[in-house]
Amino acid sequence: MISIVLAATPQLFGQGVTVRPVPPRPEAAPDRYIVQLRAGGDVGAQAQRLERQYGLNVGFVYRYALNGFAAVIPAQRLAQVQNDPAVLLVEPDLVIHTVSQTVPTGVERIGATLNTAAAIDGNDSRVNVDVAVIDTGIEAHADLNVFARTDCVDTSLFGIWFGATCVDGQGTDDNGHGTHVSGTIGALDNGIGVVGVAPGVRLWSVRVMDETGSGYLTWLVAGMDYVAQHASEIEVANMSMGWTGNSPAVRTAIQNAVNKGVVFVVAAGNEGQDIYGADGVFGTSDDVEPAAYPEVMTVSALADSDGLAGGVGAATQYGPDDTLATFSNFSSTATPGNPVVSPGAGIDVAAPGVNILSTVRGGNYGILSGTSMASPHVTGAVALYIAANARANNATGVAAIRQAIIDAAQHQNLWGSANTADRDTNHEGLVYVGSGSGPINFAPVITILSPNTGVSFPSGASITFSGTATDEDGNLSPSLSWSSSKDGFLGTGATVPNKILTDGAHTITASATDSKGKTGSSSVAITVGCIPTTVRISSVTYALSKSKRDLSAIVTLQNNCNKPVVGATVSVYITNWTLLRIWGGTGTTNSSGKETFVVKSAPAGQWSTQVTEIIASGLTWDGDTPSNSYIKK
């Protein structure tokens, strides 16, 4: 129970509650949104209908990585669009930036000169892999094999037009960032300039940021839609960019492209912070994206000055030789459901990212530093792995490639520095490709056949789990171990039948360990019964104290499963309409989902309560307060 504070006076009656300031919001673009549509129907036709019906300006229409479109939505129409039956989700468009200017030895340091697939010998043989560089574009350069290009930067007068599309064959680099990234990935082994980790790979220039090194999520999703459209050709994509926020649309687009077998390699970011933000929690507005997504390979940056292990090179401006760069982001934990296991938790591997020499605009060469320069080393390493083995065709294959790169990485105790300057206890290894074709022993490849991810089951349903585990040891399916994030161990075998799970969201994981101790795993997400997603006010009632002096307003909360919402923060205004006076207060719901607000010595008159805010973990409030009134005599 909490006492109410009269809005016009600082005096408190009884228990006081401290209100904390709202944290800074991500860098949103006014009136620009990404609209995801529900499955079914033609996305273009739906976009046109919504445009006519609500007065939108529709831009990019997404068909391959995302089912939806970009639009300018007038503020007064936003709620109508969100409530349209065809609309799944509306999220703000955010500004994105390159991750580089915190001001090359890297190719040598990660062993690329010893890699048989790279075959670096001064002769222009080319690695037979296709790599998308989602960036500021790629300028034509004698040292780069630019195979295709598309321009997804929308520079129209109003920032967005219906029918906006990525323009194939266009989009050079007016910034230089994408050209530098591309050289690290695949500069030609032609005896001039520099050589990349995977020389001569076919580079697909996907321009989503402009000459300032900035862009919008709407442009980025359009670029990923292009990559997903060409997923049968593109095997790996580099994203040296980042923003602070929580974008379900971008994550969905990446998930859909990963499901088609594209490996995404991304920069961890240059803020020297946790990729999950100050709260350390994935899925909140302070995440560094896309680095926080569990579906991508996230790369931190190494300061290396001599291209050699040992820690004896000269110190750099971003730390001693063979230490993690002072600007590099880190990960204090791993997101549940991450399909790989890394000693760096949410960071897959580190790579050289300080004073990296690569291609730049004007046919020249230059040095940049940042995790933007680290991630293309790993993109090149993935390309070499694919060239020596095979590409992925689905998310399981992508995870297997990521795990192979992680397993082949050089542990920090081999870097040569007594203190690697890792900010946490999760010590990612340094990407290393010197063995020629990855690690000698690969982890088993796990495929979950049933159930599919995203399936929902009714309460009490009997669920059967089945899958396969393949390895150089042979068929390991009989040794598959099954577990639920909610219910724990489920059983062992290729098939585990007739399991009844508790209601809620479950991450189902199947894992197997081979004879050399390597463990592979795969996970799917399912739901059983009702999953709480929203909170509503089920009632607002009133009661008088025994003395008839104090008036209590009782607010009761329930979720969409008709269960009480416990521990929610509720803020209210209680108004005496007879005297036109307002009381305000904030409290927390009890085990019955109730919070009682007390107005001491409440005067007579007509009263009503308006709830102004509800904060409930994992739940969204619909914003409605039921009609309520009380007359105190």
C-alpha positions as CSV (number, residue, x, y, z in Angstrom):
1,M,0.0,0.0,0.0
2,I,1.3,3.5,-0.9
3,S,0.2,6.9,0.1
4,I,-0.6,9.5,-2.5
5,V,1.2,12.8,-3.0
6,L,-0.8,15.9,-3.8
7,A,0.5,17.1,-7.1
8,A,0.9,20.7,-5.9
9,T,2.9,20.0,-2.7
10,P,6.1,18.1,-1.9
11,Q,4.7,16.7,1.4
12,L,4.4,12.9,1.6
13,F,1.9,11.0,3.6
14,G,3.2,7.7,4.8
15,Q,5.5,5.7,2.5
16,G,7.3,7.6,-0.3
17,V,8.4,6.3,-3.7
18,T,11.4,7.6,-5.6
19,V,10.9,8.1,-9.3
20,R,13.9,7.3,-11.5
21,P,14.6,9.3,-14.7
22,V,13.9,7.6,-18.0
23,P,17.2,6.5,-19.8
24,P,18.1,8.1,-23.1
25,R,16.3,6.7,-26.1
26,P,17.9,5.4,-29.3
27,E,18.4,7.8,-32.1
28,A,15.0,7.6,-33.8
29,A,14.1,9.2,-37.2
30,P,10.9,11.3,-36.8
31,D,7.8,9.7,-38.4
32,R,9.8,7.0,-40.1
33,Y,8.8,3.4,-39.3
34,I,9.2,-0.2,-40.3
35,V,5.9,-2.1,-40.6
36,Q,5.9,-5.9,-40.4
37,L,2.8,-7.6,-41.8
38,R,1.2,-10.8,-40.8
39,A,1.7,-13.8,-43.0
40,G,-0.7,-14.2,-46.0
41,G,-1.6,-11.9,-48.9
42,D,0.6,-9.9,-51.2
43,V,2.9,-7.5,-49.3
44,G,2.8,-4.9,-52.1
45,A,-1.0,-4.9,-52.2
46,Q,-1.3,-4.6,-48.5
47,A,1.2,-1.7,-48.4
48,Q,-0.9,0.1,-51.1
49,R,-4.1,-0.5,-49.1
50,L,-2.6,0.9,-45.9
51,E,-1.1,3.8,-47.8
52,R,-4.5,4.8,-49.2
53,Q,-6.5,4.1,-46.0
54,Y,-4.2,5.9,-43.6
55,G,-2.4,8.5,-45.7
56,L,1.0,6.9,-45.4
57,N,4.1,7.5,-47.6
58,V,5.3,3.9,-48.3
59,G,8.9,3.4,-49.3
60,F,10.8,0.1,-49.5
61,V,8.7,-3.0,-49.8
62,Y,10.4,-6.0,-48.2
63,R,9.7,-9.5,-49.6
64,Y,12.6,-11.8,-48.9
65,A,14.2,-11.1,-45.5
66,L,11.1,-9.5,-44.0
67,N,7.4,-9.4,-44.8
68,G,6.6,-5.7,-44.6
69,F,7.6,-2.2,-45.8
70,A,9.0,1.2,-44.8
71,A,6.8,4.2,-44.4
72,V,6.4,7.7,-43.2
73,I,3.4,7.5,-40.8
74,P,1.7,10.7,-39.6
75,A,1.7,10.8,-35.8
76,Q,-2.1,11.0,-35.7
77,R,-2.4,7.8,-37.8
78,L,0.2,5.7,-36.0
79,A,-2.2,4.0,-33.6
80,Q,-4.6,3.2,-36.4
81,V,-1.9,1.5,-38.4
82,Q,-0.7,-0.4,-35.3
83,N,-4.2,-1.7,-34.8
84,D,-4.9,-2.7,-38.4
85,P,-5.6,-6.5,-38.5
86,A,-2.9,-7.0,-41.2
87,V,-0.2,-5.4,-39.2
88,L,2.1,-7.5,-36.9
89,L,4.4,-4.9,-35.6
90,V,5.4,-1.2,-36.1
91,E,8.8,0.0,-34.9
92,P,10.6,3.3,-35.3
93,D,13.2,3.7,-37.9
94,L,16.6,4.3,-36.2
95,V,19.8,6.0,-37.5
96,I,22.7,3.6,-38.0
97,H,26.4,4.4,-38.3
98,T,29.6,2.9,-39.5
99,V,31.8,1.4,-36.7
100,S,35.4,2.5,-37.5
101,Q,36.9,5.9,-36.6
102,T,38.3,5.2,-33.2
103,V,41.4,6.8,-35.1
104,P,48.1,-4.2,-41.5
105,T,49.5,-6.7,-39.9
106,G,46.1,-8.4,-39.5
107,V,46.3,-10.8,-42.4
108,E,49.6,-12.1,-41.2
109,R,48.5,-12.2,-37.6
110,I,45.6,-14.6,-38.2
111,G,47.6,-17.0,-40.3
112,A,46.0,-16.3,-43.7
113,T,49.5,-16.5,-45.4
114,L,49.6,-20.1,-44.2
115,N,46.1,-21.0,-45.4
116,T,46.0,-23.3,-48.4
117,A,42.6,-22.0,-49.5
118,A,43.9,-18.4,-49.5
119,A,47.1,-19.5,-51.4
120,I,48.8,-16.1,-50.9
121,D,51.9,-16.2,-53.2
122,G,51.7,-13.1,-55.4
123,N,49.8,-14.9,-58.1
124,D,46.2,-13.7,-58.7
125,S,44.3,-16.9,-57.9
126,R,40.9,-16.1,-56.4
127,V,38.8,-17.6,-53.6
128,N,35.6,-19.0,-55.1
129,V,33.2,-17.5,-52.6
130,D,30.6,-14.6,-52.7
131,V,30.7,-12.0,-50.0
132,A,28.2,-9.2,-49.4
133,V,29.6,-6.0,-47.9
134,I,26.6,-4.2,-46.3
135,D,28.1,-0.8,-45.8
136,T,28.7,2.6,-47.5
137,G,29.3,0.9,-50.9
138,I,32.6,-0.2,-52.6
139,E,34.5,2.1,-54.9
140,A,36.0,0.6,-58.0
141,H,39.6,-0.3,-57.2
142,A,42.3,-2.2,-59.0
143,D,42.8,-4.4,-55.9
144,L,39.2,-5.4,-55.5
145,N,36.9,-8.0,-57.3
146,V,33.6,-6.2,-57.2
147,F,31.2,-8.7,-58.7
148,A,27.8,-6.9,-58.2
149,R,26.5,-3.7,-56.6
150,T,23.2,-2.3,-55.4
151,D,22.3,1.0,-53.9
152,C,19.6,1.0,-51.1
153,V,20.2,4.6,-50.0
154,D,16.9,6.5,-50.5
155,T,17.7,10.2,-51.1
156,S,14.3,11.3,-52.4
157,L,12.9,14.7,-51.4
158,F,10.7,13.4,-48.6
159,G,13.2,10.7,-47.6
160,I,10.9,7.9,-48.7
161,W,8.6,7.1,-51.6
162,F,6.3,4.3,-52.5
163,G,8.1,1.8,-54.6
164,A,11.5,2.8,-53.3
165,T,13.9,0.0,-54.2
166,C,17.6,-0.9,-54.2
167,V,19.0,0.1,-57.6
168,D,21.1,-2.6,-59.0
169,G,24.4,-1.7,-60.8
170,Q,24.6,1.6,-58.8
171,G,26.0,2.8,-55.5
172,T,29.7,3.7,-55.3
173,D,31.4,4.6,-52.0
174,D,31.4,8.3,-51.2
175,N,32.6,7.7,-47.6
176,G,35.4,5.1,-47.9
177,H,34.4,2.9,-45.1
178,G,33.0,0.1,-47.2
179,T,36.0,0.1,-49.6
180,H,38.4,-0.3,-46.6
181,V,36.4,-3.1,-45.2
182,S,36.3,-4.9,-48.6
183,G,40.1,-4.8,-48.9
184,T,40.6,-6.6,-45.7
185,I,38.1,-9.3,-46.7
186,G,39.4,-9.9,-50.2
187,A,42.0,-7.6,-51.8
188,L,43.6,-9.4,-54.7
189,D,46.8,-11.4,-54.4
190,N,48.2,-9.6,-57.4
191,G,51.5,-8.2,-56.3
192,I,50.3,-4.6,-55.7
193,G,48.9,-2.8,-52.7
194,V,47.6,-5.1,-50.1
195,V,46.2,-8.6,-50.0
196,G,43.0,-9.7,-48.2
197,V,42.3,-12.6,-45.9
198,A,40.4,-14.4,-48.8
199,P,42.0,-12.9,-51.9
200,G,39.7,-12.3,-54.9
201,V,36.4,-13.3,-53.4
202,R,33.5,-11.9,-55.4
203,L,32.4,-8.8,-53.5
204,W,28.7,-7.8,-53.6
205,S,28.5,-4.0,-52.7
206,V,25.3,-3.4,-50.8
207,R,25.1,0.3,-50.1
208,V,22.9,1.2,-47.1
209,M,24.8,4.2,-45.6
210,D,25.6,7.5,-47.3
211,E,28.6,9.7,-47.6
212,T,28.4,10.7,-43.9
213,G,28.7,7.0,-42.8
214,S,25.2,7.0,-41.6
215,G,21.8,5.6,-42.7
216,Y,18.5,4.3,-41.5
217,L,17.2,0.9,-40.5
218,T,14.8,1.1,-43.4
219,W,17.8,1.2,-45.8
220,L,19.5,-1.6,-44.0
221,V,16.5,-3.9,-44.1
222,A,16.2,-3.2,-47.8
223,G,19.9,-4.2,-48.2
224,M,19.3,-7.4,-46.2
225,D,16.2,-8.1,-48.3
226,Y,18.5,-8.0,-51.3
227,V,21.0,-10.4,-49.7
228,A,18.2,-12.8,-48.8
229,Q,17.0,-12.6,-52.4
230,H,20.4,-13.7,-53.6
231,A,21.1,-16.1,-50.7
232,S,21.6,-19.0,-53.2
233,E,24.7,-17.1,-54.4
234,I,25.9,-15.1,-51.4
235,E,27.5,-17.2,-48.6
236,V,28.7,-14.6,-46.1
237,A,27.8,-11.0,-45.3
238,N,29.8,-8.4,-43.4
239,M,28.1,-5.7,-41.4
240,S,30.7,-3.2,-39.9
241,M,28.0,-0.9,-38.4
242,G,26.0,-0.4,-35.3
243,W,23.3,1.5,-33.4
244,T,21.8,1.5,-29.9
245,G,18.3,0.1,-29.7
246,N,16.1,-2.9,-30.1
247,S,14.9,-3.7,-33.6
248,P,12.8,-6.8,-34.1
249,A,12.6,-6.1,-37.8
250,V,16.3,-6.2,-38.4
251,R,16.7,-9.3,-36.3
252,T,13.9,-11.0,-38.2
253,A,15.5,-10.1,-41.5
254,I,18.8,-11.5,-40.3
255,Q,17.1,-14.7,-39.0
256,N,15.4,-15.2,-42.3
257,A,18.7,-14.8,-44.3
258,V,20.5,-17.1,-41.8
259,N,17.8,-19.7,-42.4
260,K,18.8,-19.5,-46.1
261,G,22.5,-20.3,-45.2
262,V,24.1,-16.8,-45.1
263,V,26.7,-16.3,-42.4
264,F,26.5,-12.7,-40.9
265,V,29.7,-11.3,-39.4
266,V,29.3,-8.0,-37.5
267,A,31.4,-5.6,-35.5
268,A,31.1,-5.6,-31.7
269,G,31.2,-1.8,-31.5
270,N,33.7,0.8,-30.3
271,E,32.1,2.1,-27.1
272,G,34.1,0.0,-24.7
273,Q,30.9,-1.4,-23.2
274,D,28.8,-4.5,-22.9
275,I,27.0,-5.3,-26.2
276,Y,23.9,-5.8,-24.1
277,G,24.1,-2.3,-22.6
278,A,24.3,-1.1,-19.1
279,D,21.6,-3.5,-17.9
280,G,23.4,-6.5,-19.4
281,V,20.0,-7.8,-20.7
282,F,19.4,-8.8,-24.3
283,G,16.3,-7.3,-26.0
284,T,16.3,-3.9,-24.3
285,S,16.7,-0.5,-25.8
286,D,20.4,-0.1,-24.7
287,D,21.6,-3.1,-26.8
288,V,24.4,-2.5,-29.3
289,E,22.9,-4.0,-32.5
290,P,23.4,-6.0,-34.5
291,A,26.3,-7.2,-32.3
292,A,23.8,-8.4,-29.6
293,Y,21.9,-10.7,-31.9
294,P,22.7,-14.4,-31.2
295,E,22.3,-15.3,-34.9
296,V,25.4,-13.3,-36.0
297,M,29.2,-13.7,-35.5
298,T,30.2,-10.8,-33.3
299,V,33.8,-9.7,-33.4
300,S,35.9,-7.7,-31.0
301,A,39.1,-5.9,-31.9
302,L,42.8,-6.8,-31.1
303,A,45.6,-4.3,-30.9
304,D,48.5,-5.9,-32.7
305,S,51.5,-3.9,-34.0
306,D,53.8,-6.5,-35.5
307,G,51.6,-9.3,-37.0
308,L,53.0,-11.8,-34.6
309,A,52.0,-13.4,-31.3
310,G,54.2,-12.8,-28.3
311,G,53.2,-9.3,-27.0
312,V,56.6,-7.9,-27.8
313,G,55.6,-5.4,-30.5
314,A,55.4,-1.7,-30.0
315,A,52.4,-0.4,-28.0
316,T,49.5,1.1,-30.1
317,Q,47.4,4.1,-29.2
318,Y,44.6,1.7,-28.3
319,G,46.6,-0.6,-26.0
320,P,49.8,-2.7,-25.8
321,D,50.6,-5.3,-28.5
322,D,48.4,-8.4,-28.4
323,T,45.8,-7.0,-26.1
324,L,42.1,-6.3,-26.8
325,A,41.7,-2.7,-28.0
326,T,40.7,-0.2,-25.4
327,F,37.6,0.8,-27.5
328,S,36.4,-2.7,-28.2
329,N,33.0,-3.7,-26.8
330,F,32.7,-7.0,-24.8
331,S,30.1,-9.4,-23.5
332,S,29.5,-10.3,-19.9
333,T,27.1,-13.0,-20.7
334,A,25.6,-15.0,-23.6
335,T,22.0,-14.8,-24.8
336,P,20.0,-17.9,-24.1
337,G,19.4,-19.8,-27.3
338,N,22.7,-18.7,-28.9
339,P,23.4,-21.6,-31.3
340,V,27.2,-21.5,-30.6
341,V,29.4,-21.8,-27.5
342,S,32.2,-19.3,-27.3
343,P,34.6,-18.6,-24.4
344,G,33.8,-15.0,-25.2
345,A,30.1,-15.5,-24.3
346,G,28.3,-13.2,-26.8
347,I,31.5,-12.4,-28.6
348,D,32.4,-15.2,-31.1
349,V,36.1,-14.2,-31.7
350,A,38.5,-11.3,-31.7
351,A,40.4,-10.1,-34.8
352,P,43.0,-7.4,-35.5
353,G,41.3,-4.0,-35.5
354,V,44.0,-1.4,-34.9
355,N,46.0,0.4,-37.6
356,I,44.7,-1.9,-40.4
357,L,46.1,-1.1,-43.8
358,S,43.6,-1.6,-46.6
359,T,42.1,-0.2,-49.8
360,V,40.6,3.3,-49.8
361,R,39.0,5.6,-52.3
362,G,40.9,7.0,-55.2
363,G,42.7,3.7,-55.9
364,N,44.8,4.3,-52.8
365,Y,45.6,2.5,-49.5
366,G,45.1,3.8,-45.9
367,I,44.9,2.9,-42.2
368,L,41.8,2.8,-40.0
369,S,41.1,1.3,-36.6
370,G,37.9,-0.1,-35.0
371,T,35.9,-3.2,-34.7
372,S,34.7,-2.4,-38.2
373,M,38.2,-3.3,-39.3
374,A,38.2,-6.5,-37.1
375,S,35.0,-8.1,-38.5
376,P,36.2,-8.2,-42.1
377,H,39.1,-10.4,-41.0
378,V,36.6,-12.9,-39.7
379,T,34.4,-12.5,-42.8
380,G,37.5,-13.5,-44.8
381,A,38.1,-16.4,-42.5
382,V,34.5,-17.6,-43.0
383,A,35.0,-17.4,-46.8
384,L,38.2,-19.5,-46.5
385,Y,36.4,-22.1,-44.4
386,I,33.6,-22.3,-47.0
387,A,36.1,-22.6,-49.9
388,A,37.8,-25.5,-48.1
389,N,34.6,-27.2,-46.9
390,A,31.2,-26.2,-48.1
391,R,28.6,-23.4,-47.6
392,A,25.7,-23.5,-45.2
393,N,22.2,-24.1,-46.5
394,N,20.3,-23.3,-43.3
395,A,20.7,-21.9,-39.8
396,T,22.1,-25.2,-38.5
397,G,24.9,-25.0,-41.1
398,V,25.6,-21.4,-40.3
399,A,26.0,-22.3,-36.6
400,A,28.3,-25.1,-37.5
401,I,30.6,-22.8,-39.5
402,R,30.6,-20.2,-36.6
403,Q,31.4,-23.0,-34.1
404,A,34.3,-24.2,-36.3
405,I,35.8,-20.7,-36.5
406,I,35.4,-20.4,-32.7
407,D,37.0,-23.8,-32.1
408,A,40.0,-23.0,-34.3
409,A,40.6,-19.6,-32.6
410,Q,43.8,-18.9,-30.7
411,H,43.2,-18.9,-27.0
412,Q,44.2,-15.7,-25.1
413,N,46.9,-17.5,-23.1
414,L,48.7,-18.0,-26.4
415,W,48.6,-14.4,-27.5
416,G,51.8,-13.7,-25.5
417,S,50.7,-10.8,-23.4
418,A,50.6,-11.4,-19.7
419,N,47.4,-9.3,-19.5
420,T,45.2,-9.3,-22.6
421,A,43.1,-6.4,-21.2
422,D,39.8,-8.4,-21.5
423,R,37.2,-6.4,-19.5
424,D,35.3,-9.5,-18.3
425,T,35.9,-13.1,-17.5
426,N,34.8,-14.3,-20.9
427,H,37.9,-14.6,-23.0
428,E,37.2,-15.0,-26.7
429,G,40.0,-16.4,-28.9
430,L,41.7,-14.7,-31.8
431,V,40.4,-15.9,-35.2
432,Y,43.1,-18.1,-36.8
433,V,43.1,-19.8,-40.2
434,G,46.7,-21.0,-40.5
435,S,45.7,-24.6,-40.4
436,G,44.4,-24.4,-44.0
437,S,40.9,-25.7,-43.6
438,G,39.8,-25.0,-40.0
439,P,40.2,-27.2,-37.0
440,I,41.1,-30.9,-37.4
441,N,38.1,-32.1,-35.4
442,F,34.7,-30.5,-36.0
443,A,31.9,-30.5,-33.5
444,P,28.9,-32.7,-34.4
445,V,26.3,-31.1,-36.6
446,I,22.9,-31.2,-34.9
447,T,19.6,-31.0,-36.8
448,I,16.3,-30.8,-34.9
449,L,13.6,-32.4,-37.1
450,S,10.7,-31.9,-34.8
451,P,9.3,-29.7,-33.5
452,N,10.0,-26.7,-35.7
453,T,11.0,-23.4,-34.2
454,G,8.0,-21.1,-33.5
455,V,5.5,-23.8,-33.0
456,S,2.8,-23.4,-30.3
457,F,1.2,-26.3,-28.4
458,P,-1.9,-26.3,-26.2
459,S,-1.5,-26.9,-22.4
460,G,-1.0,-30.5,-21.6
461,A,0.0,-31.5,-25.1
462,S,2.1,-34.6,-25.6
463,I,5.2,-33.5,-27.6
464,T,7.7,-35.7,-29.4
465,F,11.3,-34.5,-30.1
466,S,13.4,-35.9,-32.9
467,G,16.7,-35.0,-34.5
468,T,20.0,-36.1,-36.0
469,A,23.6,-35.7,-35.0
470,T,26.3,-36.3,-37.7
471,D,30.1,-36.2,-37.2
472,E,33.3,-37.6,-38.6
473,D,32.8,-40.3,-35.9
474,G,29.6,-41.3,-37.7
475,N,25.9,-41.2,-36.7
476,L,25.7,-39.8,-33.1
477,S,21.9,-39.4,-33.2
478,P,21.3,-42.1,-30.5
479,S,23.4,-40.0,-28.1
480,L,21.5,-36.8,-28.6
481,S,20.7,-35.2,-25.2
482,W,17.5,-33.1,-25.1
483,S,16.7,-30.3,-22.6
484,S,14.3,-27.5,-22.1
485,S,15.3,-24.0,-20.8
486,K,12.2,-24.2,-18.5
487,D,11.9,-27.9,-17.6
488,G,15.5,-29.1,-17.8
489,F,16.6,-32.5,-19.0
490,L,14.0,-34.2,-21.3
491,G,15.7,-37.4,-22.4
492,T,18.3,-39.0,-24.7
493,G,18.1,-40.4,-28.2
494,A,17.2,-39.6,-31.8
495,T,13.6,-39.5,-30.7
496,V,12.2,-38.6,-27.2
497,P,8.4,-39.2,-27.4
498,N,5.4,-38.0,-25.4
499,K,6.7,-35.2,-23.2
500,I,4.3,-32.9,-21.4
501,L,5.9,-29.5,-20.7
502,T,4.9,-26.8,-18.4
503,D,3.1,-23.7,-19.9
504,G,5.4,-21.0,-21.1
505,A,8.2,-20.3,-23.6
506,H,10.8,-23.1,-24.0
507,T,14.1,-23.1,-25.7
508,I,14.6,-26.8,-26.7
509,T,18.3,-27.8,-27.1
510,A,19.6,-31.0,-28.6
511,S,23.4,-31.7,-28.1
512,A,25.9,-34.4,-28.7
513,T,29.6,-34.9,-28.0
514,D,32.0,-36.7,-30.2
515,S,34.9,-39.1,-29.2
516,K,37.3,-36.2,-29.1
517,G,35.2,-34.1,-26.7
518,K,33.7,-31.6,-29.2
519,T,30.1,-30.8,-28.5
520,G,27.6,-29.6,-31.1
521,S,24.1,-28.3,-30.3
522,S,21.0,-26.8,-31.9
523,S,18.0,-25.1,-30.5
524,V,14.4,-24.3,-31.4
525,A,11.9,-22.0,-29.6
526,I,8.4,-23.3,-28.8
527,T,5.6,-22.2,-26.7
528,V,3.2,-24.3,-24.6
529,G,-0.2,-22.9,-23.4
530,C,-0.7,-19.2,-23.0
531,I,2.3,-16.9,-23.1
532,P,1.9,-13.6,-21.2
533,T,2.6,-10.7,-23.6
534,T,0.3,-7.9,-22.5
535,V,-1.0,-6.4,-19.3
536,R,-4.4,-4.8,-18.8
537,I,-6.3,-3.1,-15.9
538,S,-9.0,-5.5,-15.0
539,S,-10.6,-3.2,-12.5
540,V,-10.4,0.0,-10.5
541,T,-12.4,-0.1,-7.2
542,Y,-12.7,2.1,-4.2
543,A,-13.0,1.6,-0.4
544,L,-13.2,3.9,2.6
545,S,-11.2,3.4,5.8
546,K,-13.1,2.5,9.1
547,S,-13.0,6.2,10.0
548,K,-14.6,7.1,6.6
549,R,-11.8,9.7,6.2
550,D,-9.3,8.0,3.9
551,L,-10.2,6.9,0.4
552,S,-8.5,3.9,-1.2
553,A,-8.3,3.3,-5.0
554,I,-7.5,-0.3,-5.8
555,V,-6.0,-1.0,-9.2
556,T,-6.0,-4.7,-10.3
557,L,-3.8,-5.9,-13.2
558,Q,-4.1,-9.1,-15.3
559,N,-2.1,-10.4,-18.2
560,N,-3.6,-11.8,-21.4
561,C,-3.7,-15.2,-19.8
562,N,-6.0,-13.8,-17.1
563,K,-3.4,-14.2,-14.4
564,P,-2.5,-11.5,-11.9
565,V,0.5,-9.4,-12.8
566,V,2.8,-9.3,-9.8
567,G,5.5,-6.7,-9.2
568,A,4.4,-4.2,-11.8
569,T,5.0,-0.5,-11.3
570,V,1.8,1.5,-11.6
571,S,1.5,5.3,-11.7
572,V,-1.9,7.0,-11.2
573,Y,-3.6,10.4,-11.0
574,I,-6.6,10.4,-8.7
575,T,-9.0,13.4,-9.3
576,N,-11.6,15.0,-7.1
577,W,-13.8,16.5,-9.9
578,T,-15.9,18.4,-7.4
579,L,-12.9,20.4,-6.1
580,L,-10.8,20.0,-9.3
581,R,-7.8,18.7,-7.3
582,I,-5.4,15.9,-8.4
583,W,-3.4,13.5,-6.3
584,G,-0.6,11.4,-7.9
585,G,1.4,8.3,-6.9
586,T,3.3,5.2,-7.9
587,G,3.3,1.8,-6.4
588,T,3.9,-1.9,-7.0
589,T,1.3,-4.7,-7.4
590,N,1.2,-7.5,-4.8
591,S,0.8,-11.2,-5.3
592,S,-2.8,-10.7,-6.3
593,G,-1.9,-8.2,-9.0
594,K,-3.3,-5.3,-6.9
595,E,-2.0,-2.0,-5.7
596,T,-3.9,0.2,-3.3
597,F,-3.4,4.0,-3.4
598,V,-4.6,5.9,-0.3
599,V,-5.7,9.6,-0.3
600,K,-5.5,10.7,3.4
601,S,-8.4,12.8,4.7
602,A,-10.0,12.7,1.3
603,P,-12.6,15.5,0.8
604,A,-16.1,14.8,-0.3
605,G,-17.0,14.8,-3.9
606,Q,-16.9,12.8,-7.1
607,W,-13.6,10.8,-7.7
608,S,-12.0,9.0,-10.6
609,T,-8.7,7.3,-11.2
610,Q,-6.5,7.5,-14.3
611,V,-3.6,5.1,-14.7
612,T,-0.7,7.0,-16.5
613,E,1.9,4.3,-16.7
614,I,2.4,0.6,-16.1
615,I,5.8,-1.0,-16.3
616,A,5.7,-4.8,-16.1
617,S,8.6,-7.0,-17.1
618,G,8.1,-8.5,-20.5
619,L,4.6,-7.2,-20.9
620,T,3.1,-4.4,-22.9
621,W,0.3,-2.2,-21.6
622,D,-2.6,-1.4,-23.9
623,G,-2.9,2.1,-22.4
624,D,-6.5,1.9,-21.4
625,T,-8.0,2.7,-18.0
626,P,-11.5,1.3,-17.4
627,S,-14.2,3.8,-16.7
628,N,-14.5,4.3,-13.0
629,S,-16.1,6.7,-10.5
630,Y,-16.7,7.1,-6.8
631,I,-18.8,9.6,-4.8
632,K,-17.6,10.3,-1.3
633,K,-20.1,11.9,0.9
